[in-house]
Amino acid sequence: MSDPLSVVASIAGLVAVSAKIVSLLKDLYDSAKGAPESVGRVKAEMQDLNVIFCEVQLFIMGQSRMPESN
């Protein structure tokens, strides 16, 4: 099994990378006249992934719990 600290560091890295990609895509989208719709979709997907990575990081660090199934 992986070292928990390494897992947290990896998730933190993924969060940082996804946030940077979102920022770059936003700049590209804002500056490109008539930017293709696909750039906007990629930006939205990266924002969604960033939220997911943040939630996973909080879960691993014990600051969040999985919802109870009914």
mmJSON file of the N, C-alpha and C atoms, coordinates in Angstrom:
{"data_MODEL":{"atom_site":{
"group_PDB":["ATOM","ATOM","ATOM","ATOM","ATOM","ATOM","ATOM","ATOM","ATOM","ATOM","ATOM","ATOM","ATOM","ATOM","ATOM","ATOM","ATOM","ATOM","ATOM","ATOM","ATOM","ATOM","ATOM","ATOM","ATOM","ATOM","ATOM","ATOM","ATOM","ATOM","ATOM","ATOM","ATOM","ATOM","ATOM","ATOM","ATOM","ATOM","ATOM","ATOM","ATOM","ATOM","ATOM","ATOM","ATOM","ATOM","ATOM","ATOM","ATOM","ATOM","ATOM","ATOM","ATOM","ATOM","ATOM","ATOM","ATOM","ATOM","ATOM","ATOM","ATOM","ATOM","ATOM","ATOM","ATOM","ATOM","ATOM","ATOM","ATOM","ATOM","ATOM","ATOM","ATOM","ATOM","ATOM","ATOM","ATOM","ATOM","ATOM","ATOM","ATOM","ATOM","ATOM","ATOM","ATOM","ATOM","ATOM","ATOM","ATOM","ATOM","ATOM","ATOM","ATOM","ATOM","ATOM","ATOM","ATOM","ATOM","ATOM","ATOM","ATOM","ATOM","ATOM","ATOM","ATOM","ATOM","ATOM","ATOM","ATOM","ATOM","ATOM","ATOM","ATOM","ATOM","ATOM","ATOM","ATOM","ATOM","ATOM","ATOM","ATOM","ATOM","ATOM","ATOM","ATOM","ATOM","ATOM","ATOM","ATOM","ATOM","ATOM","ATOM","ATOM","ATOM","ATOM","ATOM","ATOM","ATOM","ATOM","ATOM","ATOM","ATOM","ATOM","ATOM","ATOM","ATOM","ATOM","ATOM","ATOM","ATOM","ATOM","ATOM","ATOM","ATOM","ATOM","ATOM","ATOM","ATOM","ATOM","ATOM","ATOM","ATOM","ATOM","ATOM","ATOM","ATOM","ATOM","ATOM","ATOM","ATOM","ATOM","ATOM","ATOM","ATOM","ATOM","ATOM","ATOM","ATOM","ATOM","ATOM","ATOM","ATOM","ATOM","ATOM","ATOM","ATOM","ATOM","ATOM","ATOM","ATOM","ATOM","ATOM","ATOM","ATOM","ATOM","ATOM","ATOM","ATOM","ATOM","ATOM","ATOM","ATOM","ATOM","ATOM","ATOM","ATOM","ATOM","ATOM","ATOM","ATOM"],
"id":[1,2,3,4,5,6,7,8,9,10,11,12,13,14,15,16,17,18,19,20,21,22,23,24,25,26,27,28,29,30,31,32,33,34,35,36,37,38,39,40,41,42,43,44,45,46,47,48,49,50,51,52,53,54,55,56,57,58,59,60,61,62,63,64,65,66,67,68,69,70,71,72,73,74,75,76,77,78,79,80,81,82,83,84,85,86,87,88,89,90,91,92,93,94,95,96,97,98,99,100,101,102,103,104,105,106,107,108,109,110,111,112,113,114,115,116,117,118,119,120,121,122,123,124,125,126,127,128,129,130,131,132,133,134,135,136,137,138,139,140,141,142,143,144,145,146,147,148,149,150,151,152,153,154,155,156,157,158,159,160,161,162,163,164,165,166,167,168,169,170,171,172,173,174,175,176,177,178,179,180,181,182,183,184,185,186,187,188,189,190,191,192,193,194,195,196,197,198,199,200,201,202,203,204,205,206,207,208,209,210],
"type_symbol":["N","C","C","N","C","C","N","C","C","N","C","C","N","C","C","N","C","C","N","C","C","N","C","C","N","C","C","N","C","C","N","C","C","N","C","C","N","C","C","N","C","C","N","C","C","N","C","C","N","C","C","N","C","C","N","C","C","N","C","C","N","C","C","N","C","C","N","C","C","N","C","C","N","C","C","N","C","C","N","C","C","N","C","C","N","C","C","N","C","C","N","C","C","N","C","C","N","C","C","N","C","C","N","C","C","N","C","C","N","C","C","N","C","C","N","C","C","N","C","C","N","C","C","N","C","C","N","C","C","N","C","C","N","C","C","N","C","C","N","C","C","N","C","C","N","C","C","N","C","C","N","C","C","N","C","C","N","C","C","N","C","C","N","C","C","N","C","C","N","C","C","N","C","C","N","C","C","N","C","C","N","C","C","N","C","C","N","C","C","N","C","C","N","C","C","N","C","C","N","C","C","N","C","C","N","C","C","N","C","C"],
"label_atom_id":["N","CA","C","N","CA","C","N","CA","C","N","CA","C","N","CA","C","N","CA","C","N","CA","C","N","CA","C","N","CA","C","N","CA","C","N","CA","C","N","CA","C","N","CA","C","N","CA","C","N","CA","C","N","CA","C","N","CA","C","N","CA","C","N","CA","C","N","CA","C","N","CA","C","N","CA","C","N","CA","C","N","CA","C","N","CA","C","N","CA","C","N","CA","C","N","CA","C","N","CA","C","N","CA","C","N","CA","C","N","CA","C","N","CA","C","N","CA","C","N","CA","C","N","CA","C","N","CA","C","N","CA","C","N","CA","C","N","CA","C","N","CA","C","N","CA","C","N","CA","C","N","CA","C","N","CA","C","N","CA","C","N","CA","C","N","CA","C","N","CA","C","N","CA","C","N","CA","C","N","CA","C","N","CA","C","N","CA","C","N","CA","C","N","CA","C","N","CA","C","N","CA","C","N","CA","C","N","CA","C","N","CA","C","N","CA","C","N","CA","C","N","CA","C","N","CA","C","N","CA","C","N","CA","C","N","CA","C","N","CA","C","N","CA","C"],
"label_alt_id":[null,null,null,null,null,null,null,null,null,null,null,null,null,null,null,null,null,null,null,null,null,null,null,null,null,null,null,null,null,null,null,null,null,null,null,null,null,null,null,null,null,null,null,null,null,null,null,null,null,null,null,null,null,null,null,null,null,null,null,null,null,null,null,null,null,null,null,null,null,null,null,null,null,null,null,null,null,null,null,null,null,null,null,null,null,null,null,null,null,null,null,null,null,null,null,null,null,null,null,null,null,null,null,null,null,null,null,null,null,null,null,null,null,null,null,null,null,null,null,null,null,null,null,null,null,null,null,null,null,null,null,null,null,null,null,null,null,null,null,null,null,null,null,null,null,null,null,null,null,null,null,null,null,null,null,null,null,null,null,null,null,null,null,null,null,null,null,null,null,null,null,null,null,null,null,null,null,null,null,null,null,null,null,null,null,null,null,null,null,null,null,null,null,null,null,null,null,null,null,null,null,null,null,null,null,null,null,null,null,null],
"label_comp_id":["MET","MET","MET","SER","SER","SER","ASP","ASP","ASP","PRO","PRO","PRO","LEU","LEU","LEU","SER","SER","SER","VAL","VAL","VAL","VAL","VAL","VAL","ALA","ALA","ALA","SER","SER","SER","ILE","ILE","ILE","ALA","ALA","ALA","GLY","GLY","GLY","LEU","LEU","LEU","VAL","VAL","VAL","ALA","ALA","ALA","VAL","VAL","VAL","SER","SER","SER","ALA","ALA","ALA","LYS","LYS","LYS","ILE","ILE","ILE","VAL","VAL","VAL","SER","SER","SER","LEU","LEU","LEU","LEU","LEU","LEU","LYS","LYS","LYS","ASP","ASP","ASP","LEU","LEU","LEU","TYR","TYR","TYR","ASP","ASP","ASP","SER","SER","SER","ALA","ALA","ALA","LYS","LYS","LYS","GLY","GLY","GLY","ALA","ALA","ALA","PRO","PRO","PRO","GLU","GLU","GLU","SER","SER","SER","VAL","VAL","VAL","GLY","GLY","GLY","ARG","ARG","ARG","VAL","VAL","VAL","LYS","LYS","LYS","ALA","ALA","ALA","GLU","GLU","GLU","MET","MET","MET","GLN","GLN","GLN","ASP","ASP","ASP","LEU","LEU","LEU","ASN","ASN","ASN","VAL","VAL","VAL","ILE","ILE","ILE","PHE","PHE","PHE","CYS","CYS","CYS","GLU","GLU","GLU","VAL","VAL","VAL","GLN","GLN","GLN","LEU","LEU","LEU","PHE","PHE","PHE","ILE","ILE","ILE","MET","MET","MET","GLY","GLY","GLY","GLN","GLN","GLN","SER","SER","SER","ARG","ARG","ARG","MET","MET","MET","PRO","PRO","PRO","GLU","GLU","GLU","SER","SER","SER","ASN","ASN","ASN"],
"label_asym_id":["A","A","A","A","A","A","A","A","A","A","A","A","A","A","A","A","A","A","A","A","A","A","A","A","A","A","A","A","A","A","A","A","A","A","A","A","A","A","A","A","A","A","A","A","A","A","A","A","A","A","A","A","A","A","A","A","A","A","A","A","A","A","A","A","A","A","A","A","A","A","A","A","A","A","A","A","A","A","A","A","A","A","A","A","A","A","A","A","A","A","A","A","A","A","A","A","A","A","A","A","A","A","A","A","A","A","A","A","A","A","A","A","A","A","A","A","A","A","A","A","A","A","A","A","A","A","A","A","A","A","A","A","A","A","A","A","A","A","A","A","A","A","A","A","A","A","A","A","A","A","A","A","A","A","A","A","A","A","A","A","A","A","A","A","A","A","A","A","A","A","A","A","A","A","A","A","A","A","A","A","A","A","A","A","A","A","A","A","A","A","A","A","A","A","A","A","A","A","A","A","A","A","A","A","A","A","A","A","A","A"],
"label_entity_id":["1","1","1","1","1","1","1","1","1","1","1","1","1","1","1","1","1","1","1","1","1","1","1","1","1","1","1","1","1","1","1","1","1","1","1","1","1","1","1","1","1","1","1","1","1","1","1","1","1","1","1","1","1","1","1","1","1","1","1","1","1","1","1","1","1","1","1","1","1","1","1","1","1","1","1","1","1","1","1","1","1","1","1","1","1","1","1","1","1","1","1","1","1","1","1","1","1","1","1","1","1","1","1","1","1","1","1","1","1","1","1","1","1","1","1","1","1","1","1","1","1","1","1","1","1","1","1","1","1","1","1","1","1","1","1","1","1","1","1","1","1","1","1","1","1","1","1","1","1","1","1","1","1","1","1","1","1","1","1","1","1","1","1","1","1","1","1","1","1","1","1","1","1","1","1","1","1","1","1","1","1","1","1","1","1","1","1","1","1","1","1","1","1","1","1","1","1","1","1","1","1","1","1","1","1","1","1","1","1","1"],
"label_seq_id":[1,1,1,2,2,2,3,3,3,4,4,4,5,5,5,6,6,6,7,7,7,8,8,8,9,9,9,10,10,10,11,11,11,12,12,12,13,13,13,14,14,14,15,15,15,16,16,16,17,17,17,18,18,18,19,19,19,20,20,20,21,21,21,22,22,22,23,23,23,24,24,24,25,25,25,26,26,26,27,27,27,28,28,28,29,29,29,30,30,30,31,31,31,32,32,32,33,33,33,34,34,34,35,35,35,36,36,36,37,37,37,38,38,38,39,39,39,40,40,40,41,41,41,42,42,42,43,43,43,44,44,44,45,45,45,46,46,46,47,47,47,48,48,48,49,49,49,50,50,50,51,51,51,52,52,52,53,53,53,54,54,54,55,55,55,56,56,56,57,57,57,58,58,58,59,59,59,60,60,60,61,61,61,62,62,62,63,63,63,64,64,64,65,65,65,66,66,66,67,67,67,68,68,68,69,69,69,70,70,70],
"pdbx_PDB_ins_code":[null,null,null,null,null,null,null,null,null,null,null,null,null,null,null,null,null,null,null,null,null,null,null,null,null,null,null,null,null,null,null,null,null,null,null,null,null,null,null,null,null,null,null,null,null,null,null,null,null,null,null,null,null,null,null,null,null,null,null,null,null,null,null,null,null,null,null,null,null,null,null,null,null,null,null,null,null,null,null,null,null,null,null,null,null,null,null,null,null,null,null,null,null,null,null,null,null,null,null,null,null,null,null,null,null,null,null,null,null,null,null,null,null,null,null,null,null,null,null,null,null,null,null,null,null,null,null,null,null,null,null,null,null,null,null,null,null,null,null,null,null,null,null,null,null,null,null,null,null,null,null,null,null,null,null,null,null,null,null,null,null,null,null,null,null,null,null,null,null,null,null,null,null,null,null,null,null,null,null,null,null,null,null,null,null,null,null,null,null,null,null,null,null,null,null,null,null,null,null,null,null,null,null,null,null,null,null,null,null,null],
"Cartn_x":[0.838,0.0,0.887,0.46,1.226,1.234,2.294,2.419,1.338,0.539,-0.548,-0.062,1.104,1.633,1.918,2.395,2.65,1.35,0.308,-0.992,-1.532,-1.445,-1.925,-1.122,0.191,1.036,0.683,0.392,0.008,-1.316,-2.283,-3.579,-3.396,-2.581,-2.325,-1.694,-0.804,-0.2,-1.23,-2.14,-3.19,-4.108,-4.408,-5.24,-4.541,-3.247,-2.49,-2.415,-2.169,-2.076,-3.417,-4.495,-5.801,-6.192,-5.854,-6.146,-5.353,-4.103,-3.272,-3.819,-4.244,-4.807,-6.077,-6.927,-8.158,-7.812,-6.83,-6.415,-5.899,-5.074,-4.547,-5.657,-6.574,-7.68,-8.59,-8.792,-9.609,-8.959,-7.653,-6.93,-7.019,-6.848,-6.937,-8.342,-9.323,-10.721,-11.077,-10.628,-10.932,-10.219,-9.019,-8.244,-8.526,-9.008,-9.246,-10.592,-10.546,-11.788,-12.496,-13.734,-14.486,-13.88,-13.387,-12.764,-13.718,-13.172,-14.04,-14.778,-15.944,-16.764,-16.046,-15.201,-14.503,-13.571,-12.973,-12.107,-12.928,-14.111,-14.988,-15.383,-15.625,-15.992,-14.82,-13.605,-12.425,-12.225,-12.407,-12.281,-13.279,-14.516,-15.539,-15.197,-14.702,-14.317,-13.173,-12.201,-11.074,-11.532,-12.478,-13.022,-13.714,-14.447,-15.113,-14.088,-13.026,-11.983,-11.29,-11.1,-10.471,-11.308,-12.615,-13.507,-13.39,-13.361,-13.247,-11.934,-10.814,-9.519,-9.477,-10.084,-10.132,-10.912,-12.032,-12.834,-12.081,-11.38,-10.588,-9.497,-8.84,-7.797,-8.369,-9.515,-10.135,-10.511,-11.015,-11.395,-10.169,-9.072,-7.857,-7.292,-7.4,-6.879,-7.821,-8.979,-9.921,-10.815,-10.869,-11.687,-13.036,-13.308,-14.566,-14.915,-16.183,-16.635,-17.451,-17.449,-18.287,-19.736,-20.659,-22.074,-22.546,-23.424,-23.992,-24.965,-24.894,-25.856,-27.105,-28.242,-29.528,-29.917],
"Cartn_y":[-1.168,0.0,1.237,2.276,3.507,4.251,5.004,5.862,6.938,7.131,8.126,9.536,9.898,11.225,11.385,10.328,10.373,10.519,9.844,9.937,11.351,11.939,13.304,14.274,14.084,14.957,14.821,13.612,13.399,14.077,13.942,14.596,16.116,16.625,18.069,18.531,17.714,18.039,18.059,17.089,17.049,18.263,18.671,19.862,21.087,21.225,22.38,22.394,21.221,21.135,21.449,20.898,21.141,22.614,23.239,24.668,25.501,25.136,25.864,25.691,24.488,24.242,25.057,25.097,25.896,27.36,27.852,29.247,29.517,28.617,28.784,28.722,27.788,27.663,28.889,29.428,30.639,31.793,31.948,33.004,32.803,31.569,31.257,31.545,31.085,31.272,32.751,33.516,34.947,35.725,35.286,36.046,35.63,34.424,33.934,34.433,35.163,35.666,34.487,34.257,33.149,31.797,31.66,30.402,29.242,28.135,26.974,26.545,26.04,25.575,24.492,23.718,22.625,23.142,24.324,24.883,25.172,25.694,25.949,24.672,23.622,22.332,21.754,21.86,21.357,22.141,23.439,24.279,23.836,23.607,23.17,21.811,20.908,19.577,19.683,20.531,20.695,21.319,22.234,22.808,21.728,20.854,19.754,18.81,18.503,17.625,18.262,19.564,20.254,20.08,20.214,20.017,18.588,17.635,16.227,15.978,16.486,16.289,16.938,18.095,18.754,17.912,17.351,16.505,15.237,14.634,13.431,13.769,14.913,15.322,15.503,16.165,16.348,15.007,14.082,12.758,12.02,12.057,11.351,11.95,13.25,13.924,13.781,13.15,12.908,14.086,15.075,16.249,16.147,15.041,14.834,13.358,13.056,11.664,11.319,10.032,9.538,9.587,9.963,9.96,8.539,8.444,7.142,6.689,5.427,4.901,4.453,4.619,4.267,2.865],
"Cartn_z":[0.0,0.0,0.0,-0.626,-0.717,0.607,0.802,1.969,1.908,2.976,2.942,2.608,3.089,2.799,1.307,0.674,-0.766,-1.544,-1.089,-1.749,-1.635,-0.44,-0.236,-1.092,-1.146,-1.964,-3.439,-3.877,-5.271,-5.587,-4.706,-4.914,-4.919,-4.008,-3.974,-5.285,-5.83,-7.115,-8.226,-8.225,-9.24,-9.123,-7.894,-7.688,-8.259,-7.964,-8.454,-9.974,-10.561,-12.024,-12.672,-12.136,-12.741,-12.603,-11.485,-11.312,-12.312,-12.546,-13.511,-14.925,-15.269,-16.599,-16.792,-15.771,-15.858,-16.091,-15.371,-15.525,-16.937,-17.453,-18.809,-19.854,-19.685,-20.637,-20.579,-19.39,-19.271,-20.017,-19.824,-20.536,-22.049,-22.497,-23.924,-24.447,-23.711,-24.105,-24.176,-23.17,-23.127,-24.228,-24.602,-25.58,-27.025,-27.223,-28.588,-29.088,-30.162,-30.744,-31.41,-31.014,-31.595,-31.251,-30.004,-29.584,-29.813,-30.24,-30.479,-29.209,-29.416,-28.295,-27.491,-28.152,-27.472,-26.38,-26.563,-25.534,-24.274,-24.448,-23.311,-22.595,-23.38,-22.763,-21.978,-22.531,-21.826,-20.533,-20.59,-19.396,-18.325,-18.721,-17.771,-17.169,-17.995,-17.495,-16.494,-16.775,-15.863,-14.541,-14.602,-13.365,-12.547,-13.22,-12.52,-11.898,-12.637,-12.103,-10.901,-10.956,-9.839,-8.57,-8.695,-7.544,-7.023,-7.931,-7.53,-6.8,-7.347,-6.707,-5.324,-5.181,-3.869,-2.87,-3.298,-2.414,-2.027,-2.976,-2.68,-1.67,-1.864,-0.932,0.471,0.593,1.905,2.525,1.705,2.205,2.735,1.981,2.394,3.678,3.8,4.99,6.183,5.986,7.064,7.382,6.48,6.725,6.039,5.405,4.696,4.802,4.713,4.782,3.545,3.239,2.158,2.629,1.742,2.137,2.456,3.429,3.804,2.722,2.335,1.345,2.082,1.417,2.045,1.723],
"occupancy":[1.0,1.0,1.0,1.0,1.0,1.0,1.0,1.0,1.0,1.0,1.0,1.0,1.0,1.0,1.0,1.0,1.0,1.0,1.0,1.0,1.0,1.0,1.0,1.0,1.0,1.0,1.0,1.0,1.0,1.0,1.0,1.0,1.0,1.0,1.0,1.0,1.0,1.0,1.0,1.0,1.0,1.0,1.0,1.0,1.0,1.0,1.0,1.0,1.0,1.0,1.0,1.0,1.0,1.0,1.0,1.0,1.0,1.0,1.0,1.0,1.0,1.0,1.0,1.0,1.0,1.0,1.0,1.0,1.0,1.0,1.0,1.0,1.0,1.0,1.0,1.0,1.0,1.0,1.0,1.0,1.0,1.0,1.0,1.0,1.0,1.0,1.0,1.0,1.0,1.0,1.0,1.0,1.0,1.0,1.0,1.0,1.0,1.0,1.0,1.0,1.0,1.0,1.0,1.0,1.0,1.0,1.0,1.0,1.0,1.0,1.0,1.0,1.0,1.0,1.0,1.0,1.0,1.0,1.0,1.0,1.0,1.0,1.0,1.0,1.0,1.0,1.0,1.0,1.0,1.0,1.0,1.0,1.0,1.0,1.0,1.0,1.0,1.0,1.0,1.0,1.0,1.0,1.0,1.0,1.0,1.0,1.0,1.0,1.0,1.0,1.0,1.0,1.0,1.0,1.0,1.0,1.0,1.0,1.0,1.0,1.0,1.0,1.0,1.0,1.0,1.0,1.0,1.0,1.0,1.0,1.0,1.0,1.0,1.0,1.0,1.0,1.0,1.0,1.0,1.0,1.0,1.0,1.0,1.0,1.0,1.0,1.0,1.0,1.0,1.0,1.0,1.0,1.0,1.0,1.0,1.0,1.0,1.0,1.0,1.0,1.0,1.0,1.0,1.0,1.0,1.0,1.0,1.0,1.0,1.0],
"B_iso_or_equiv":[0.0,0.0,0.0,0.0,0.0,0.0,0.0,0.0,0.0,0.0,0.0,0.0,0.0,0.0,0.0,0.0,0.0,0.0,0.0,0.0,0.0,0.0,0.0,0.0,0.0,0.0,0.0,0.0,0.0,0.0,0.0,0.0,0.0,0.0,0.0,0.0,0.0,0.0,0.0,0.0,0.0,0.0,0.0,0.0,0.0,0.0,0.0,0.0,0.0,0.0,0.0,0.0,0.0,0.0,0.0,0.0,0.0,0.0,0.0,0.0,0.0,0.0,0.0,0.0,0.0,0.0,0.0,0.0,0.0,0.0,0.0,0.0,0.0,0.0,0.0,0.0,0.0,0.0,0.0,0.0,0.0,0.0,0.0,0.0,0.0,0.0,0.0,0.0,0.0,0.0,0.0,0.0,0.0,0.0,0.0,0.0,0.0,0.0,0.0,0.0,0.0,0.0,0.0,0.0,0.0,0.0,0.0,0.0,0.0,0.0,0.0,0.0,0.0,0.0,0.0,0.0,0.0,0.0,0.0,0.0,0.0,0.0,0.0,0.0,0.0,0.0,0.0,0.0,0.0,0.0,0.0,0.0,0.0,0.0,0.0,0.0,0.0,0.0,0.0,0.0,0.0,0.0,0.0,0.0,0.0,0.0,0.0,0.0,0.0,0.0,0.0,0.0,0.0,0.0,0.0,0.0,0.0,0.0,0.0,0.0,0.0,0.0,0.0,0.0,0.0,0.0,0.0,0.0,0.0,0.0,0.0,0.0,0.0,0.0,0.0,0.0,0.0,0.0,0.0,0.0,0.0,0.0,0.0,0.0,0.0,0.0,0.0,0.0,0.0,0.0,0.0,0.0,0.0,0.0,0.0,0.0,0.0,0.0,0.0,0.0,0.0,0.0,0.0,0.0,0.0,0.0,0.0,0.0,0.0,0.0],
"pdbx_formal_charge":[null,null,null,null,null,null,null,null,null,null,null,null,null,null,null,null,null,null,null,null,null,null,null,null,null,null,null,null,null,null,null,null,null,null,null,null,null,null,null,null,null,null,null,null,null,null,null,null,null,null,null,null,null,null,null,null,null,null,null,null,null,null,null,null,null,null,null,null,null,null,null,null,null,null,null,null,null,null,null,null,null,null,null,null,null,null,null,null,null,null,null,null,null,null,null,null,null,null,null,null,null,null,null,null,null,null,null,null,null,null,null,null,null,null,null,null,null,null,null,null,null,null,null,null,null,null,null,null,null,null,null,null,null,null,null,null,null,null,null,null,null,null,null,null,null,null,null,null,null,null,null,null,null,null,null,null,null,null,null,null,null,null,null,null,null,null,null,null,null,null,null,null,null,null,null,null,null,null,null,null,null,null,null,null,null,null,null,null,null,null,null,null,null,null,null,null,null,null,null,null,null,null,null,null,null,null,null,null,null,null],
"auth_seq_id":[1,1,1,2,2,2,3,3,3,4,4,4,5,5,5,6,6,6,7,7,7,8,8,8,9,9,9,10,10,10,11,11,11,12,12,12,13,13,13,14,14,14,15,15,15,16,16,16,17,17,17,18,18,18,19,19,19,20,20,20,21,21,21,22,22,22,23,23,23,24,24,24,25,25,25,26,26,26,27,27,27,28,28,28,29,29,29,30,30,30,31,31,31,32,32,32,33,33,33,34,34,34,35,35,35,36,36,36,37,37,37,38,38,38,39,39,39,40,40,40,41,41,41,42,42,42,43,43,43,44,44,44,45,45,45,46,46,46,47,47,47,48,48,48,49,49,49,50,50,50,51,51,51,52,52,52,53,53,53,54,54,54,55,55,55,56,56,56,57,57,57,58,58,58,59,59,59,60,60,60,61,61,61,62,62,62,63,63,63,64,64,64,65,65,65,66,66,66,67,67,67,68,68,68,69,69,69,70,70,70],
"auth_comp_id":["MET","MET","MET","SER","SER","SER","ASP","ASP","ASP","PRO","PRO","PRO","LEU","LEU","LEU","SER","SER","SER","VAL","VAL","VAL","VAL","VAL","VAL","ALA","ALA","ALA","SER","SER","SER","ILE","ILE","ILE","ALA","ALA","ALA","GLY","GLY","GLY","LEU","LEU","LEU","VAL","VAL","VAL","ALA","ALA","ALA","VAL","VAL","VAL","SER","SER","SER","ALA","ALA","ALA","LYS","LYS","LYS","ILE","ILE","ILE","VAL","VAL","VAL","SER","SER","SER","LEU","LEU","LEU","LEU","LEU","LEU","LYS","LYS","LYS","ASP","ASP","ASP","LEU","LEU","LEU","TYR","TYR","TYR","ASP","ASP","ASP","SER","SER","SER","ALA","ALA","ALA","LYS","LYS","LYS","GLY","GLY","GLY","ALA","ALA","ALA","PRO","PRO","PRO","GLU","GLU","GLU","SER","SER","SER","VAL","VAL","VAL","GLY","GLY","GLY","ARG","ARG","ARG","VAL","VAL","VAL","LYS","LYS","LYS","ALA","ALA","ALA","GLU","GLU","GLU","MET","MET","MET","GLN","GLN","GLN","ASP","ASP","ASP","LEU","LEU","LEU","ASN","ASN","ASN","VAL","VAL","VAL","ILE","ILE","ILE","PHE","PHE","PHE","CYS","CYS","CYS","GLU","GLU","GLU","VAL","VAL","VAL","GLN","GLN","GLN","LEU","LEU","LEU","PHE","PHE","PHE","ILE","ILE","ILE","MET","MET","MET","GLY","GLY","GLY","GLN","GLN","GLN","SER","SER","SER","ARG","ARG","ARG","MET","MET","MET","PRO","PRO","PRO","GLU","GLU","GLU","SER","SER","SER","ASN","ASN","ASN"],
"auth_asym_id":["A","A","A","A","A","A","A","A","A","A","A","A","A","A","A","A","A","A","A","A","A","A","A","A","A","A","A","A","A","A","A","A","A","A","A","A","A","A","A","A","A","A","A","A","A","A","A","A","A","A","A","A","A","A","A","A","A","A","A","A","A","A","A","A","A","A","A","A","A","A","A","A","A","A","A","A","A","A","A","A","A","A","A","A","A","A","A","A","A","A","A","A","A","A","A","A","A","A","A","A","A","A","A","A","A","A","A","A","A","A","A","A","A","A","A","A","A","A","A","A","A","A","A","A","A","A","A","A","A","A","A","A","A","A","A","A","A","A","A","A","A","A","A","A","A","A","A","A","A","A","A","A","A","A","A","A","A","A","A","A","A","A","A","A","A","A","A","A","A","A","A","A","A","A","A","A","A","A","A","A","A","A","A","A","A","A","A","A","A","A","A","A","A","A","A","A","A","A","A","A","A","A","A","A","A","A","A","A","A","A"],
"auth_atom_id":["N","CA","C","N","CA","C","N","CA","C","N","CA","C","N","CA","C","N","CA","C","N","CA","C","N","CA","C","N","CA","C","N","CA","C","N","CA","C","N","CA","C","N","CA","C","N","CA","C","N","CA","C","N","CA","C","N","CA","C","N","CA","C","N","CA","C","N","CA","C","N","CA","C","N","CA","C","N","CA","C","N","CA","C","N","CA","C","N","CA","C","N","CA","C","N","CA","C","N","CA","C","N","CA","C","N","CA","C","N","CA","C","N","CA","C","N","CA","C","N","CA","C","N","CA","C","N","CA","C","N","CA","C","N","CA","C","N","CA","C","N","CA","C","N","CA","C","N","CA","C","N","CA","C","N","CA","C","N","CA","C","N","CA","C","N","CA","C","N","CA","C","N","CA","C","N","CA","C","N","CA","C","N","CA","C","N","CA","C","N","CA","C","N","CA","C","N","CA","C","N","CA","C","N","CA","C","N","CA","C","N","CA","C","N","CA","C","N","CA","C","N","CA","C","N","CA","C","N","CA","C","N","CA","C","N","CA","C","N","CA","C","N","CA","C"],
"pdbx_PDB_model_num":[1,1,1,1,1,1,1,1,1,1,1,1,1,1,1,1,1,1,1,1,1,1,1,1,1,1,1,1,1,1,1,1,1,1,1,1,1,1,1,1,1,1,1,1,1,1,1,1,1,1,1,1,1,1,1,1,1,1,1,1,1,1,1,1,1,1,1,1,1,1,1,1,1,1,1,1,1,1,1,1,1,1,1,1,1,1,1,1,1,1,1,1,1,1,1,1,1,1,1,1,1,1,1,1,1,1,1,1,1,1,1,1,1,1,1,1,1,1,1,1,1,1,1,1,1,1,1,1,1,1,1,1,1,1,1,1,1,1,1,1,1,1,1,1,1,1,1,1,1,1,1,1,1,1,1,1,1,1,1,1,1,1,1,1,1,1,1,1,1,1,1,1,1,1,1,1,1,1,1,1,1,1,1,1,1,1,1,1,1,1,1,1,1,1,1,1,1,1,1,1,1,1,1,1,1,1,1,1,1,1]
}}}
